């Protein structure tokens, strides 16, 4: 299982499939851009591709960084109006 250091960055030595290069670009600005895509209601893979990131990297990061996962969930919550969802489901 990948470890997370004190900055919340998944250890690159344990990642596979060339995902390491994405870590170099996943700084605060890229993270904000990704979350903005999530706020548009995009799924993780769509938001990742829109930012030029590997969706597997983002999924791995969400799994091993609880704070980032919470930020993603909050972005999705802002994307969807619960009142509209209730009307569709009812």
C-alpha positions as CSV (number, residue, x, y, z in Angstrom):
1,X,0.0,0.0,0.0
2,X,1.4,3.4,-0.9
3,X,2.5,5.5,2.1
4,X,1.6,9.1,2.6
5,X,4.2,11.5,3.9
6,X,3.4,14.5,6.2
7,X,2.5,16.7,3.2
8,X,-0.2,14.3,2.0
9,X,1.8,13.2,-1.0
10,X,1.7,9.6,-2.0
11,X,5.1,8.0,-2.1
12,X,6.3,7.8,-5.7
13,X,8.5,4.8,-5.3
14,X,5.4,2.6,-4.8
15,X,3.4,3.9,-7.7
16,X,3.3,2.0,-11.1
17,X,2.5,2.7,-14.7
18,X,4.3,6.0,-15.1
19,X,2.1,7.8,-12.6
20,X,5.1,9.4,-10.9
21,X,5.3,12.1,-13.6
22,X,1.8,13.2,-12.6
23,X,2.8,13.8,-9.0
24,X,5.2,16.4,-10.2
25,X,2.4,18.4,-11.7
26,X,-0.2,17.8,-8.9
27,X,0.7,20.9,-7.0
28,X,-1.8,23.3,-5.3
29,X,-2.8,25.0,-8.6
30,X,-3.4,21.6,-10.4
31,X,-5.3,20.4,-7.4
32,X,-7.6,23.5,-7.5
33,X,-8.1,23.0,-11.2
34,X,-9.0,19.4,-10.7
35,X,-11.5,20.3,-7.9
36,X,-13.0,23.0,-10.2
37,X,-13.6,20.3,-12.8
38,X,-15.3,18.1,-10.1
39,X,-17.5,21.0,-9.2
40,X,-18.8,21.0,-12.7
41,X,-20.2,17.5,-11.9
42,X,-17.5,15.6,-13.8
43,X,-16.6,12.1,-12.7
44,X,-13.0,11.6,-11.4
45,X,-11.8,10.2,-14.7
46,X,-13.3,13.0,-16.8
47,X,-12.0,15.7,-14.4
48,X,-8.5,14.1,-14.4
49,X,-8.3,14.0,-18.2
50,X,-9.5,17.6,-18.5
51,X,-6.5,18.5,-16.4
52,X,-4.1,16.2,-18.2
53,X,-3.8,13.8,-15.4
54,X,-3.9,10.0,-15.3
55,X,-7.3,9.0,-13.7
56,X,-5.6,6.1,-11.9
57,X,-3.2,8.5,-10.2
58,X,-6.1,10.7,-9.0
59,X,-8.1,7.6,-7.8
60,X,-5.0,6.4,-5.9
61,X,-4.5,9.8,-4.4
62,X,-8.1,9.9,-3.3
63,X,-7.8,6.5,-1.7
64,X,-4.7,7.4,0.3
65,X,-5.3,11.0,1.2
66,X,-8.5,11.4,3.2
67,X,-8.3,15.2,3.1
68,X,-8.2,15.2,-0.7
69,X,-11.0,12.7,-0.9
70,X,-13.1,14.9,1.4
71,X,-12.4,17.9,-0.9
72,X,-13.5,15.9,-3.9
73,X,-16.7,14.8,-2.2
74,X,-17.4,18.4,-1.2
75,X,-16.8,19.6,-4.8
76,X,-19.3,17.0,-6.0
77,X,-21.8,18.1,-3.4
78,X,-21.5,21.6,-4.6
79,X,-22.0,20.4,-8.2
80,X,-25.4,18.8,-7.5
81,X,-28.4,20.6,-6.1
82,X,-30.0,18.1,-3.6
83,X,-33.5,19.7,-4.4
84,X,-33.1,18.8,-8.1
85,X,-31.9,15.3,-7.2
86,X,-35.0,14.8,-5.0
87,X,-37.3,15.8,-7.8
88,X,-35.8,13.4,-10.2
89,X,-35.7,10.5,-7.8
90,X,-39.2,11.1,-6.4
